[in-house]
Amino acid sequence: MAAERFHIHIPDEILDDLKNRLHHVRWPDQLEGSGWELGTDLKALKSLVSYWREQYDWRKQEAQLNRLSQFACKIDGIEIHFVHERGKGPNPMPLILTHGWPDSYLRYQKIIPYLTDPVSHGGDPEDSFDVIVPSIPGFGFSSHPKQPGINNYRVSEMWAKLMTQELGYKKFAAGGGDIGSGITRYLASNYPELLFGIHLTDIGIIRDLLTSQEQITLSEEELQYKNKALAWISLEGGYMSLQSTRPQTLAYGLSDSPVGLAGWMIEKFRAWSDCNGDLLQKFSEDELITNIMVYWLTNTIGSAARIYYENSNSLPPLGYIKVPTGVALFPADILSPPKEWAMRNLNVTRWTSMARGGHFTAMEEPELLAEDIRAFYKPFRVGR
């Protein structure tokens, strides 16, 4: 199916149902003085829900999202929603960017103008990109997979078809973070001939370092990473264990309660961002709620969680990445990879330690990330 224009319009009855649910919340109690220690803070969530109920305007946000050039096409039986914004330079480089969880394709909403129109942001027109931002199958406006096995590997195959068969690019660039980092690395592993290079903002949790029993073979940096990662998983990884093992059980509650969904998601935005414990220091209420709305209105929290299960149960091993790789690490991100491990397992040609920012890189620091992406890909533009 050829790509067709995609326009967001949520029926009034769905919005009316949401409004009713937000007016009839049964709140839990909270231990005095516990704050965020036991999970999402009650006071903070009540404040966000009050804004959502009384001031948030979905139709305004919907109109803003519809200013993006959006399309949908069917690949391997799954409808894929994607943004496709053309660059304004003389020879834009095609760049596909892949999001993760609990963000969505909106992770890259702010950065698109920096990449498509560098001149308007103090850059060189020669550094422009055609930017493609798809929604992962089961996320947002892409359809829900009906069969098992849709993991990072399978999504990378779909992205190759999207870029070459649907959009007609012979060679392109790719980048991503969180789940998007894994999909991008599989894309590089499966289709190196199609890629100029890949740009990553994290390398996920490096499982082979965590399961290594030979402590003596690990370098000091790798051992520190292992200890830090195991501690993080013990303290923060409950969501990941549940989504990797029982996503269906989780889906019932979060698909039925918008407040439950918000509580499940905003804790991660606070914990993983460079916000110094103040969620609204980095994200506006509108920004947070619109991301939640993408999940709520499409009823995709269950299907999105399932990719954790698929990646835990059906994902093939990933070998050495020979495609040139840029890595931009943000100081407040979850787990920074050991550089020597990255150098052994990827063809790293650019390694940048950012001055600020956290896990939601393009949402938090779009200008910094855009600068690094432009710098990494600049050498590959010669002779195109």
N, C-alpha and C positions, 0 to 999 in steps of 0.2 A: 504494500500500500504506500503510495507516494505521500510525503508529508503534507499535511493540511494545516491551515491556520487554526490556532487554538485560542479561544476566548473564555475567560473565567466568568461564569455567572451562576451564583449559588441561589437556588429557589428560596423564596421568602419563607416557606413553611419550615425549611431546615433552620433558618435563622430564628424564627419564632420559637421553635422547639429548644434551641440553645438558650434563648433568653429566659424561657420558663425554667430550665434547669438551673441557670445561674441565680434565679430568684428563690429557689427552693433547695438550698444546700444544707446538708446535715454535717456540721463541722465536728471534728474530733477535739478532744482536749489536748493540752500540752503541759509538760512539767514546767514549773516556774523556773525561769532563768536558763532554760536549756537552749534557747536560740535555734541555731541550725545544727546543733550537735547530733540530734537524733533523726535528722532529715529536714525536709522543707519547713521553715519557720512559719507558725500559724499566723502571726501578725503580718508578716510579709505577704503571704498568700492571700489573706483576707483583703489587704490593700490592693493587690493586683486584680483580684476578682471584682472588687468594688469599682475599679476603673473600667474593667471589661464590661461590667453590667451597665454602668451609668454614662461613660464617656466614649468608650471605644466605638469607632464607626467602621464596620466591615466594608460597607459600600465605598467609602473613601479609599480604603486600602486596596480593594478589588480594582477600582479604577486605576490606581497607581500601578498595580501589578500588570494590568492590561496594556500599559504603555510599552512594556517589553514585547519584543517580537517573539511570540510563542507559537509552537507547532506541535503536532502529534503525528506519529506514524506507527505502524505495527511491525515489530521485529520478532521473529520466532514466536508468533502468536500472542505477544504482549504489546499493548499500546504504550508507547514511550512518549512522554511529554518532555519537551525541551525548549529552552530559550536559544535563539540564534540571532545574535546581534552582529551586524557587519562592521568591520573596521573602517575608519575614515582616512587611513594612510594610503600611499601609492600601491603597496603590495602586502596587504594584511596576511599574517600567518594564522592559520586555523588553530584554535586552542580549545580543547574540551576539558572542562573542570567538573570534578565529581565531589559531591557533598558527603556527609555522613549522618550520624544520629547523635543527639536529638535535633540537629538542625535539619535543613531541607535545601532545595535548590536556592532558597533565599539567602543561604550562606554567602553567595556571590553577587547578590543584588547590588551592593555598594561598589564593588570593584569593577564591574563591567565598564562604566564610562572611562575609568583610568586606563583600561586596556584597549578599548575600541577607539578612543579619541584622546591619545596622549597629548596632543597639542593644547587642548583645552585645560590640561592639568600640568603644564610646564614641561612636557616631554617632546620627543622627536617623532614626527609623523612616520618615519621609517620603522618605528617600534610598535605599530598598531597590530591588533589581532582581530580576526573574526572569532567571537567568543560563543561557544556552545556549552550550555549548562543543562544537562538532562536530569530528570528526576529518576532515581534508582527505581527499578520495578518494585511495586509494593509501597512506594513512598509517594505521598501527595497525589499529583494528577496523573501519574503513570498507573496503569492498571495493576490489579493484584494477581500475582502468579497463582494459578490454580493447581499446578503440579509441583512436587518437591524438586530440589536440586538447583534452584536459582541462587547461586552463591557469587562471590567476587569473581571467580573464574568465568562463570557463564555470563555475568554482566559485562566483563571485558570483551567477550565475543560479540555481544550486542552493540557495544560502543564502536567496535571496529566496523561493523556493518552500517551503523548509523553514519559514521564519518565518511566511509567510502561509497557504499551502495546508495544510501539515501541522499547524502549531501554532496557527493562527487569529489571529495578531496582525495588526492593521491598520497599525500603525506601531511602529517599534522603534529601538533604539540599536545601534551596532556599534563594535567596536574590535579592534585586533590589532597584531602586531609581526612583523617578518621577512616571510615569505611572507604571513602574515596581514595585514600592512599593505597589501600590494598587492591582495589579495582584497577588503579593506574599502574601498579607494579605488575599485575597479571597481564594487563594490556601490553606493557613493555616486554614481558617474557614471551607472550604468545605471538606478537606482531612487531618485532623490532624493526622490520623493513618499512613499516608505515610511519615510524615516529622520528622526529628530529631529536627529541629528548623528552624527559619527564621531570616535573618539578613537584616536590613533596614538602608538606609542612609538618609531617611526622612520619614515623615508620611503624606505627602501631605497637602492640606489645610483642616483643621478640620471644616467642615461646621456646625456641631451642636453647636460649640462655637460661630460661627459668627451669627447664627440665634437665639441664646438664648436671650429672652426678659427679663429674670430675672437676672439683673446685680448683685443683692445681692447674688445670689447663686454661682457666679463665684469667684474663688480665685483671689488674686492680680495678680499672675502669669498668670492665664487664661484670666483675663481682659486685661492685657498688650498684650497678644497674640492677642486677639480679635481686639483691637485697631490698633495694628501693621498690622495685616492681612487685615483689611478693608482699611487701608491707602495704603497698597501695591496693593491690587486689584484695587483701584481707580486710582493709578498712573501707574501701570505696567500690569494690567490684561486685556487690550484691546484685545490682541491676543487670550486670553482664551475665552472671551465673543464671539468673532467672530467665533472661531473654534467650540464653543459649540452650536451656533445658526444658522450660515450660512456658514458651511464649503464648500458647493458647490460653492457659489459665490466667495469665496476666491480662490478656486482651479483653476479657469480659468486663472487668471493672473499669479499665481505662477507656473502653469504647462506650461505656454507659454514663460516665461522669466527666464532664469537662473540667471540673475542679480537680478531680483525681489525676487526670491527664496533665494539667498544668503543674500540679505538685510533683509529679514524676519527672517532668522535663526541666523546670526552672532550677531545681537543685543542681543539676549538671551545669547549667549556664553560669551559676554562681561559683561552683567549685572549680570549674575548668577554665575560667576566664581571668584576665588580669584586672580584677575589679576591687581588690583589697577587701573582700567580704561584702561590698556594697553592690548588689546586682545592678541597680539603676545608674551606677557610675559609668558602666560600659554600654548598657542597653536601655532604650526607652521602653515604656510600657507598650506602645504600639508595636515596636519591633518584636518583643517577646510574644505578645498575644497573636500577632499575625503568623508567626512561625507555628504556634500551637494550633491556630485555626486551620492551617494547611493540613495538619493531621486530623483535626476534629471533623472538618467539613467533608473530607474524603474518606473518613473512617479507616485510616491506614495505620494506626498505631500497632495493631496486631500483625499485619502483613510486614510492616517495617521491622518489628522485633524478630520476625522469623528469619531474617538474613543472618542474625547471630546464630541461630540454630543450624542453618545450612552451612555457615562457615565453620562451625564446630564439628559437623558430622559428614560433610561431603566435599570439602575443599582439598584439592590436590596440593602436594608440596610445591613450593616456589623456589626455583634455582637462582643462580647468579643473574643479575640484571646487567646486560652489556650495553644497553642504551645509555647515552650520557644522561646523568642525573644531577639535578640541583636540589639541595636540601636547605630549607630555611626554617630554623628552629626559634620558637618564641619562648621567652623565659618562664612564663606562667603556664605553659602547656603541661600535659599530664606527665609524660615520661620522655625525657630526651634520650635518644639512642646513643650508645657508645660509638664514638666516631670511628674507632678502629674496626668495629664490627661492620658498620656501614661501608667502610672502604673495602672490606673483604667480600661483601655480598652485593654491592652495587657499584656501577662505574661512576663514582661521584666526581664531578668536575667543578662543582661549586658548593661550598658549605658556608652558610651564613648564620651567625648568631645575632638575632634581632634584639633591638634595644628594649622593646616592650611588646606586650601582647600575650594572648593565651591560646587556647585550643581552637577557638572560633575565629581563626586568623583574619579572614577576609571581612568578617563582620566587625571585628575589633579594630584592625589596623589596615584598611584597604589600600591606603597610599603606600605604606611600607612594603606590603606584599606585592603590589603592582610594580614597584621599582625593582624588586628582586627578580620577579618573573621577566621583566623586560631585559634586565641585565643578563640573566642566564641565557635567554634565547637569542640575544643579539648576534653572537658569532655564527649561529646557524642560518641567519638570513643571507649571508654572503653567497652569491651565486645561485640563489633560488630562481 
